Amino acid sequence: MSKNLSSPPSIQSTEDIFSLTPEFQQITSPTKKVLFSTSENVLRMISQSIDISQQKCIFSYIGESETDDERMKYFKDNSQNNTILINYIGEQIHLSDSNIHHPHSIRLGALRKDIAPARLFLADSNFVFFNLNALKWSDAPAQNSQNVSGIPSEDANILAYIAGQSSKNRYLVLYGLDTPERDPYDLTLHTAMQILWYYWYGATEKAQTWPIPDTQLQDFTIDSKMIEENLLFRKDQITGNWFHKIPFTLPDALSDHQWIASNHEEYMSAANEDIPIRLMSIYEHLKDLIE
C-alpha cells in the first residue's frame, strides 16, 4: 500500500494533484492507496480519474453533512455515471435532514450506539472519502466546521481499520484540514496520521482474506418465497465476517460486487421472509445498471 501525502497548501490546481498522484488514474489497480490532501480540488481530480477509467464504484462518505461539503457535492454531481451507490456515515441530523431513513446511511447517533454496521458500507466501498469535519472539533480543530459534535478519534480509527481490512476498498481519501491556524498544537494532523495508520494496519496485518478458504467458510442457503432465486449467505469462521451473494449474475464489469458484506442480523431477517431493505436496494441499483 502506498502512502501519498500531498499537504502543501500551495498545491491548488487539479493538474498539480493529478501529476503528483498518477496512481489515482489506475482505478482498477489492486494496490491500496491513501491520499491526505489539503487541496480544494482533490475530489475533482478523483472524479476525473474515475471518469477516464469508466469504472463503476461503490463509495462511502464520512462527514458531518454532505449538503454542506462543496467538494463532495461536486464529486457526487460529476460522477453519477460511475456510481453504483453512495453510503453516508456519521452525518448529523441537526445539520442536514436528508437521508434520515435512507438504507445506505448511518447517522452519527446510530454510529455511536453501534459502530459494527458500518462494516456493511465500508467493506464494499472502492473509495472511502473522509472529511475531517466528521470528527469532534476537539479532536480536529483545523477543520472548517465549528460544530462541537462529531465522531471521536477512537471511532474514526475503527472506521479506517474496517475500510483497510476490505478486499474491495482501494482508496482512502482524507481531506478537510482547512484552517491549520486554529490548531497550534497540530492535533488535527496527529489525528489524521492515526487514522491513516489504522487503515494501514487493517490492510496489512488484519486484512479479510477473499475468497475465503474452503476450510474456514460456512454457507447458509435460504429458499425464500419473496424472490425467485435462493439466497446464499457465507460466514468466515475465523474473522466472523458475513457475506451475501447477489442472487442474479452480474456482468464482468460489476463482478467484483457479486458478493457483498452482510451480517448475522441480515441473514436472520432473510431467513424469516423479511429481506432487509438495504439488500433490496442494492439489488435494484445493480439491476438498473445491467438492464
N, C-alpha and C positions, 0 to 999 in steps of 0.2 A: 504494500500500500504506500503510495507516495503522499507526502505532505507538502502542499503548495500554499505557502503563506505569503499573500500579497497585501501587505498592510500599509505601505506608504501613502499618506493622504494625497500626494501629488499625482498619483495614477488615477485619472478620471475618465478617459475615453474608453469606449468599448474596445477599440482596436488595441489599446495598450494591454488590457486584460487578456484579450484574445491571444496576443503574441506571447504573453508571459505564461499562459496556461493552455498550450496547444493540445494537451492530452484531453481537455474537455470537449474537443471535437470528436473524440473516439468514444462515442456513447455506448457502443457495444463491447468495449474493452472489458475483460474480466478483472482488471486491476481496480481495487477500490481507491478512491481519491477523496481528499478533503481539501476544501478551499475556505480559508479565513480571510475575508477581504473587507476593507473599509470603503471600497468604491461604490458609488451610487449606481453603477452600471453593471454590477456583477450578474444580476438576474437577466438583464438584457443580453449579455454575452451568452449565457447558458441557453436562453430561448433561441438565439440564432444558431447555436451549435446543434440543438435538437432538431431544428427545422432542416438543417443541412442533411442530417442523417435520416430524417423521416421516420425515426423510431417512435413507437407509441409506448408511453410510460405511465406508471402509477407514481404519483407524487404525494409527499406528506409535507404539510406546512405547520411549523411550530411557531406561534406568535400570539401576541395578546389580542390582535384584531386584524384580520386580513383587509377589511374595508378601510383601515387607516394606514395600510402599508402600501405605499405607492409602487414600490419595487415589485411586490408580489402581485399587485393588481395588473401591472404591465405584463409580467410573465404569464399570468392566467389568461389575459386577453389575447396575447400573441402566440400562445402555444396550444390553442384549442384543438388544432388538427393533430397534435401529437399527444394529447392527453386521453388516457383511459378514464381516470378519475383522480380527484384530489382529496386527500384526507386532511382534516383540520384538528390540531391538537393544542390544547391549552388556551383557547380563546376565552375571553371573559365576557359574560352576558351583559354587564353594565356598559361595555364599550361597543358591543355590536349584538343586535338581536337576531342576526342571520344564523342559519344552521342550528337553531335551537333543538329541533328534533331530527336533524339530518343523520342518516345511518352511518355516515363517514365523518362524524365529528365527535370529539371528546372534549367537553368543556373543562375549564380549569378545576371547578369544584369536583367533578366526577373523577378527574385525573388524580387529584389529591386524595380522594377517598380510596381509589384502587388504580394503581398505575399499570397493572398487568394487562388489561385490554388494549393498551397502546401497542402491544406487540402485533395485534391483528392488522394494524395500519402500517407500522414501520417495517415489518418483515417483508411486506410485498412491495415496498416503495423503491423504485430505481433511484429516485432522488429524495433526499430529505433536506428541506430548506428550514433553517433555524435562525429566526430573528432574535437577537439578544433582548428585544423588548418583551419577550415572553417571560423573562426572568424577573424575580423580585428585584425592585430597584436597589435594595441594599446589597445585593449580590452582583449587580452590574450597573453602577451609576453612570457609566459612559453611554448608555442607551439614550435615545432622544425622548423617550417617554418619561412622564413624571408620575406614573401610576405606581402606588406602593404595593399593589397586589401582584402576584406572579408565581411562576414555578421556582422553588428553591433550587440552589445549585446541585444539591444532592440528587433531586429527582431529574434534573437536566442530565446529570451524568448517567443515570439509569437509562433514560431515553436514548442517549448516544450509544450506550453499551448494547442495547437491544438492536438498534439500527446496524451497528457494526457486526453483530452476530449473523445477520441475514445473508443468505446466499444470493439474494436478488439485489440488495442495495449496493450501488456502486459509487454514490456521491453523497457526501455530507457537506452542505454549503452553509457556513456560519457567517452571519453578517449583522450589522447594526451597531458596531462600535462607532457611533456617530458624533459624540460630544466628549472626547477624551479630557477636555479641560475640566469637566465635572469630577474627574476621578484622579486626584493627585497621587493616590496610593496604588494605582493600576489594579484595583480589584477586578475590574471587568476583564482585563487581559488575563489575569490568573484564572478566573472562572472559565474563560474561553479555552485556555490551554488544558484545564481539567477535562472539559467536555471532549476535546479532541483526543486526549489520552484515553478516555474510557471508550470512545469509538474504536480507537486502535486496539485496545485490549480485547474488546468483543470480537473484532475482526481477526485477530491473530491467535489469541490464547483460548477463546471460548466460542469459536465460530460454529454455527449449526452445520453439520455435515449434510450435504444434499447431492445426490439422492441418499436417503437413509439406508445404511447397510441392512441387508435382509435379516441379519442376526439380531438386530435391535428394533425392528419395526413391528407394529401390531395394527392390522387393518380391521375396520368395522364397516360393514355394508348394511345400508338401510333400504328396504323396499318400500318406498313412500307412495301413498295414494295421491299425493299432491303434485307429483311430477313424473313424467314418463320413465326417465332413466333412474337406475339405482343410484343412491348417494353413497359415496365412498369417503370415509374419514381414516386418517392414518396418524398413529402416535409413535413418536420416537421414545422408546422406553428408557433411554439414557438421559436425554435432556428433559423429557416430559412435555415437549412441544407437540402440538396437534396441527394437522394439515387437512385440507379438503380438496378433492379433485373436482374441477368444474365438470358437470355431468353432460357435457357435449364437447365434441372435438374442436379444438382451436386450430386455426391455420398456423403455418410455421412462424409468421411474423409475430404471433401472440403466444407461441407455445411455452414461453417462459412463465406464463400465468396459468398454465393448465392446472397446476397445484397452487393453492393459496393458503395463507396462515389461517388457523382456526383454533378452537379451544374446546374443552370438555363441555362447557355450557352450550355451545352451538351444536355439538353432536347430540346432546340430550334433547335439546329443543327439536331438532330434526327427527330424532327417533320417536318423539311424541307428536308427530304430524304438525309441527309448528316450525317450518323452515324460517330461520332468522331473517329479518328484513335486510340485514347487511348482505347476506349471501344472495338473496333475491335481487338486490340492487346491483351487485357485481355481475350476476348472470345477465341482467338487462344491459348493462354498459358494454359487456363483451359481445352480446348478440347484436347490438346496434352497430358494432364495428365490422361484423362479418356478414351482415345481411345486405 
